[in-house]
């Protein structure tokens, strides 16, 4: 068996339990994301994998090698796991070439450093010192330095957090492309759901020290395991429904389910804002509502709606994303597409 | 390449975590520098109850307490007023030549207290006793309040003061109700240092014929050969010092949250207007008294005494001896500070913080207490070392350990977080990480730390008098011999050299205090 596998991992800082049950599997060559709000233990998880923090219990293996099981620990320097911390942590006394070549045997340095500079697009900067580089360039050097030793796994701890929005998006795409080119297995830690959804092959949502769900991004977005994950990945309309025979009965009418379910009974289904359509005139299955606010966001409009009468415990506000602006006033809301049961039978 | 793994490299065996070598070294150092406390206690305990009873029954102890307390009150108050006033003028008003004033106001620290005592006593017979001590010590110690308060004022966000003005408070009400409370932690820290120096000072008080604990301990030990009584008095002195530390810890820390000014925004200086001249006059008077008098006295005696003084050779020998001991002590203290600083820097655990705090304990120990503890240790447990060079080096090293620790910590603070971990993730062993990353990064800082300790130690008098090997003469002891014999002209070259040696560490301290952390550090 290959790749990273974590089972039932627990870890603590002194008496504080930080991780209380993390399971995570990353296939060879996959880019994984660990997503969670700040303080959920993401960074601690990364530090346990890298070997900077001891596990209390559980099992961490990489490519079949045991890294830590709470009793035996492989020292960080023998793990072959690359690490890119938040601010890059370049060695300030070494040049770019010195940084990238740090983990390499002397003989291989020159050739390999040139290779990596080309890989991250920093040719010609080998003689610079870290303080002479921009934030984005520093992160690229940190990435090249970690890739230089050909690690089996690369850990990225919110590496784009310190950069401004535009650079961040560009660099993120570039890093993902670089990692795929290198065939690297990598784990990115972030609290930014957009970053996670656009970067990863698989996302693990960490909540209060345990893995809440691990799945592919599209799957996770459309079919979150519970309401908390649904909300965390983006705005969510959580609608009460009666589920039976693969269909959900809601105030918007009968809607198909994303996945077949056997159970029968009351529950809650998820409607993403894009699934709501607004009409100026009554339509079949549409619910009457008032437009509360309409905010232009560049690529679309975010419309906050108050349902006219709240039958069956509809949430107090509904959110829709529309292409056209909507003036304050009465509209009719229609739901489209399949819904996912986040709570229920 | 499909995966990044190179197939030829075997997986190393799973290993137990490396034993905690660094914590062990750190705790050993902490134990060593805190041990004088224990030895003073042990030695005092040997005196027994009878002797303690007799000693404390005499009026001597009451006189010492009274002298020490009244002096501490007067000097602390005077230094607080002068230090705060000077800092306010320099940092918050449009005083002309503010940069120049900052240096001039800090420089009196470069004149050792006993040299200052000498400069007054040798010029006029009227500076003696209590008021003489107040004058000399105030001039010497006010920079210890000035520097941290100025640093706080420079860094603090001025928004609170601006809000106060917008709420209708005038400049003086704002000064009293907003600015002053803002600097309270710095004031308290400075006052603590001032009183600790007062407790430990021997040379200046001996010269001014003013009796305090330090002078009494010295004469009991050196003249009366009564080690047990000396130890008992030292115990009282140490208790007083620890009491002061406790006092500062409980009062000075409240409201420590000084908001940092946002980048580049400095206070708009208050216009002095018609107060410009009085402000300039008072600062000039302060600098003239604190700096001008010693400089004048040294110049006077250098010129007057050049015909009568001894050949230059003995100045040179004494200087070399002094620098030799100081350099050795600096190396030991800096080397000992590295594991403690590294341990506290790497691990932000409660244990590491406690270890670091304990390592600062010697800062509260008067030099005479440290010296007596070293003497006691040598006599009881290391007889061959008694009156040998290592004893003096050990005494200096313990005395200046906190100074070295502060400097090493400051150097480590410049190391970006995470570089050590990154280096290990690249397959480097911990020892190699230290050699290739951490030490190269802190090396300039270690050099500065050692230089600071060496230069500061080269003007030490009290411990040197007690610990030096027989026949060894440093600048301070030669100076002391001459002044004791009233040979003021002969003493002048030694004093001048000590002042010159003290200037670089004072400038360094000034730059570091005003350019970095507002909590000051000490040069003893």
Interface residues (C-beta under 8 A of the other chain):
Chain A: X2 X14 X28 X29 X50 X51 X52 X54 X63 X65 X66 X72 X73 X74 X75 X76 X77 X78 X79 X80 X81 X82 X83 X84 X85 X86 X87 X89 X90 X91 X92 X93 X102 X103 X142 X145 X146 X147 X148 X149 X150 X151 X152 X155 X182 X183 X184 X185
Chain B: X1 X2 X3 X4 X5 X6 X9 X11 X12 X14 X15 X16 X17 X18 X349 X350 X415 X416 X417 X418 X419 X421 X422 X423 X424 X425 X426 X427 X428 X429 X430 X436 X437 X440 X441
